[in-house]
Amino acid sequence: PERLYTIFEYILYQLSTGCQWERLPIRVDSNTGQKEIHHVNVWRWFNRWSNDGSWEKAFIESVRYLKDKNKLRFSCINGDGTNSLAKKGAIK
C-alpha cells in the first residue's frame, strides 16, 4: 500500500506539471544511489489505473469526500480537462 501511494504521488506530480515521465523527480537512495522506482513503472501503473477505471473512481470519491467534509472549494477547480496535442512539423 505504501508503494502504491508513492506511485500515486508521482502520477499526480506528472499530471499537475505536465512533465515528461522520464523527468519525474524520483527519489534516489543516498546509500545505494538507486532510484526508488523507474519512471516506466510509474507510467505502467498510470496506464493500468486509467484502463480499469480506477482514476475515475478515485476522482468521484475524492469529490464526494471533500463535499461531505465541507471542504470542496469551487473557486480552486479547473473544469477544463482538455489537452493540446503537439503535431510533428507544427509551427513553433
C-alpha positions in Angstrom: 0.0 0.0 0.0 2.8 2.5 0.8 4.5 1.8 -2.5 1.2 2.3 -4.4 0.7 5.6 -2.6 4.2 6.7 -3.7 3.4 5.8 -7.3 0.1 7.7 -6.9 2.0 10.8 -5.8 4.4 10.6 -8.8 1.4 10.3 -11.1 -0.2 13.3 -9.6 3.0 15.2 -10.0 3.2 14.3 -13.6 -0.5 15.3 -14.2 -0.2 18.6 -12.4 3.1 19.7 -14.0 2.8 18.0 -17.4 6.4 16.9 -17.3 7.7 14.0 -19.3 7.5 10.7 -17.5 11.3 10.4 -17.6 11.6 13.8 -16.0 9.8 12.8 -12.8 11.8 13.8 -9.8 12.1 10.3 -8.4 13.9 10.0 -5.1 17.3 8.3 -5.0 18.5 6.2 -2.1 21.5 8.0 -0.7 23.2 4.7 0.3 22.8 2.8 -2.9 22.3 5.6 -5.4 19.3 3.7 -6.9 16.1 5.3 -7.8 13.0 4.5 -5.7 11.2 3.3 -8.8 11.7 3.5 -12.6 9.6 6.1 -14.4 8.3 3.4 -16.8 6.8 1.5 -13.9 5.1 4.7 -12.8 3.6 5.1 -16.3 2.6 1.4 -16.3 0.6 1.9 -13.1 -1.0 5.1 -14.6 -1.9 3.2 -17.7 -3.4 0.3 -15.8 -5.4 2.6 -13.5 -6.6 4.6 -16.5 -7.8 1.5 -18.3 -9.5 -0.2 -15.4 -11.5 2.9 -14.3 -9.6 3.5 -11.1 -8.8 7.1 -11.9 -12.5 7.9 -12.4 -13.5 6.2 -9.2 -10.7 8.0 -7.2 -11.9 11.3 -8.6 -15.5 10.7 -7.8 -14.7 9.5 -4.3 -12.4 12.4 -3.6 -15.0 14.9 -4.6 -17.6 13.1 -2.5 -15.3 13.1 0.5 -14.5 16.8 0.1 -18.2 17.7 -0.3 -19.1 15.7 2.8 -16.4 17.5 4.9 -17.5 20.9 3.6 -14.0 21.3 2.0 -15.0 21.5 -1.6 -13.9 24.8 -3.0 -15.2 25.6 -6.4 -13.0 28.6 -6.8 -10.0 26.3 -7.0 -11.3 23.9 -9.5 -10.2 24.0 -13.2 -13.1 22.4 -15.1 -11.4 22.3 -18.4 -9.7 18.9 -18.6 -8.7 19.2 -22.3 -5.2 18.6 -23.6 -3.5 20.1 -26.6 -1.7 17.7 -28.9 1.7 18.8 -30.4 1.8 17.7 -34.0 5.0 16.9 -35.8 6.1 19.7 -38.0 3.9 22.3 -36.2 4.9 25.9 -36.4 6.8 26.9 -33.3 
